[in-house]
Amino acid sequence: MINNFGKFCRKLRIDNNELLYDMAVKLGVSSAFLSKVENGRKKPPKEWREVLITAYGLGDNAIKELDQCMYEAQNYDSIDISYMSESDRMTMLSFARRFNEIDKSKLREFLKKEVDD
């Protein structure tokens, strides 16, 4: 799933009329690895921060955005649901999509009950 860091890199490349390969060379990685990072399947190495700032001459606002995006990408944890049945995976994804709409007090009650059982 593409994340904000992936969006940031992709926009940076497009704004500089670069291909994935061009940015990958600057970062010292393969195009395949950069693609995985852009698509959220790999976490960006911390060393990329300085390379991106220097290679693209990022200003203060862009650096602040980069730092936030990198923090999110490096600290985002995923849950492996590949072993679940199709029905259970769909339930998990539906739950995740609607998480912000769920009544949190009811959710806490449900979780407390599950822990107590």
MODELLER restraints for C-alpha pairs under 7 A, 6 or more apart:
rsr = mdl.restraints
at = mdl.atoms
rsr.add(forms.Gaussian(group=physical.xy_distance, feature=features.Distance(at['CA:1:A'], at['CA:39:A']), mean=5.65, stdev=0.5))
rsr.add(forms.Gaussian(group=physical.xy_distance, feature=features.Distance(at['CA:1:A'], at['CA:40:A']), mean=5.22, stdev=0.5))
rsr.add(forms.Gaussian(group=physical.xy_distance, feature=features.Distance(at['CA:2:A'], at['CA:38:A']), mean=6.34, stdev=0.5))
rsr.add(forms.Gaussian(group=physical.xy_distance, feature=features.Distance(at['CA:2:A'], at['CA:39:A']), mean=4.23, stdev=0.5))
rsr.add(forms.Gaussian(group=physical.xy_distance, feature=features.Distance(at['CA:2:A'], at['CA:40:A']), mean=4.85, stdev=0.5))
rsr.add(forms.Gaussian(group=physical.xy_distance, feature=features.Distance(at['CA:3:A'], at['CA:39:A']), mean=6.83, stdev=0.5))
rsr.add(forms.Gaussian(group=physical.xy_distance, feature=features.Distance(at['CA:3:A'], at['CA:40:A']), mean=5.68, stdev=0.5))
rsr.add(forms.Gaussian(group=physical.xy_distance, feature=features.Distance(at['CA:3:A'], at['CA:73:A']), mean=6.90, stdev=0.5))
rsr.add(forms.Gaussian(group=physical.xy_distance, feature=features.Distance(at['CA:4:A'], at['CA:69:A']), mean=5.44, stdev=0.5))
rsr.add(forms.Gaussian(group=physical.xy_distance, feature=features.Distance(at['CA:5:A'], at['CA:38:A']), mean=6.79, stdev=0.5))
rsr.add(forms.Gaussian(group=physical.xy_distance, feature=features.Distance(at['CA:5:A'], at['CA:69:A']), mean=4.62, stdev=0.5))
rsr.add(forms.Gaussian(group=physical.xy_distance, feature=features.Distance(at['CA:5:A'], at['CA:70:A']), mean=5.86, stdev=0.5))
rsr.add(forms.Gaussian(group=physical.xy_distance, feature=features.Distance(at['CA:5:A'], at['CA:73:A']), mean=6.26, stdev=0.5))
rsr.add(forms.Gaussian(group=physical.xy_distance, feature=features.Distance(at['CA:6:A'], at['CA:37:A']), mean=6.48, stdev=0.5))
rsr.add(forms.Gaussian(group=physical.xy_distance, feature=features.Distance(at['CA:6:A'], at['CA:38:A']), mean=3.64, stdev=0.5))
rsr.add(forms.Gaussian(group=physical.xy_distance, feature=features.Distance(at['CA:6:A'], at['CA:39:A']), mean=5.93, stdev=0.5))
rsr.add(forms.Gaussian(group=physical.xy_distance, feature=features.Distance(at['CA:6:A'], at['CA:40:A']), mean=6.69, stdev=0.5))
rsr.add(forms.Gaussian(group=physical.xy_distance, feature=features.Distance(at['CA:7:A'], at['CA:38:A']), mean=6.93, stdev=0.5))
rsr.add(forms.Gaussian(group=physical.xy_distance, feature=features.Distance(at['CA:9:A'], at['CA:38:A']), mean=6.85, stdev=0.5))
rsr.add(forms.Gaussian(group=physical.xy_distance, feature=features.Distance(at['CA:13:A'], at['CA:19:A']), mean=6.60, stdev=0.5))
rsr.add(forms.Gaussian(group=physical.xy_distance, feature=features.Distance(at['CA:13:A'], at['CA:23:A']), mean=6.80, stdev=0.5))
rsr.add(forms.Gaussian(group=physical.xy_distance, feature=features.Distance(at['CA:20:A'], at['CA:31:A']), mean=5.95, stdev=0.5))
rsr.add(forms.Gaussian(group=physical.xy_distance, feature=features.Distance(at['CA:21:A'], at['CA:31:A']), mean=5.17, stdev=0.5))
rsr.add(forms.Gaussian(group=physical.xy_distance, feature=features.Distance(at['CA:24:A'], at['CA:30:A']), mean=5.71, stdev=0.5))
rsr.add(forms.Gaussian(group=physical.xy_distance, feature=features.Distance(at['CA:24:A'], at['CA:31:A']), mean=5.35, stdev=0.5))
rsr.add(forms.Gaussian(group=physical.xy_distance, feature=features.Distance(at['CA:24:A'], at['CA:34:A']), mean=6.06, stdev=0.5))
rsr.add(forms.Gaussian(group=physical.xy_distance, feature=features.Distance(at['CA:27:A'], at['CA:48:A']), mean=6.55, stdev=0.5))
rsr.add(forms.Gaussian(group=physical.xy_distance, feature=features.Distance(at['CA:27:A'], at['CA:51:A']), mean=6.58, stdev=0.5))
rsr.add(forms.Gaussian(group=physical.xy_distance, feature=features.Distance(at['CA:36:A'], at['CA:42:A']), mean=5.46, stdev=0.5))
rsr.add(forms.Gaussian(group=physical.xy_distance, feature=features.Distance(at['CA:37:A'], at['CA:43:A']), mean=5.72, stdev=0.5))
rsr.add(forms.Gaussian(group=physical.xy_distance, feature=features.Distance(at['CA:37:A'], at['CA:44:A']), mean=5.92, stdev=0.5))
rsr.add(forms.Gaussian(group=physical.xy_distance, feature=features.Distance(at['CA:43:A'], at['CA:73:A']), mean=5.96, stdev=0.5))
rsr.add(forms.Gaussian(group=physical.xy_distance, feature=features.Distance(at['CA:43:A'], at['CA:74:A']), mean=5.47, stdev=0.5))
rsr.add(forms.Gaussian(group=physical.xy_distance, feature=features.Distance(at['CA:44:A'], at['CA:70:A']), mean=6.96, stdev=0.5))
rsr.add(forms.Gaussian(group=physical.xy_distance, feature=features.Distance(at['CA:44:A'], at['CA:73:A']), mean=7.00, stdev=0.5))
rsr.add(forms.Gaussian(group=physical.xy_distance, feature=features.Distance(at['CA:44:A'], at['CA:74:A']), mean=6.64, stdev=0.5))
rsr.add(forms.Gaussian(group=physical.xy_distance, feature=features.Distance(at['CA:53:A'], at['CA:63:A']), mean=6.93, stdev=0.5))
rsr.add(forms.Gaussian(group=physical.xy_distance, feature=features.Distance(at['CA:81:A'], at['CA:89:A']), mean=6.33, stdev=0.5))
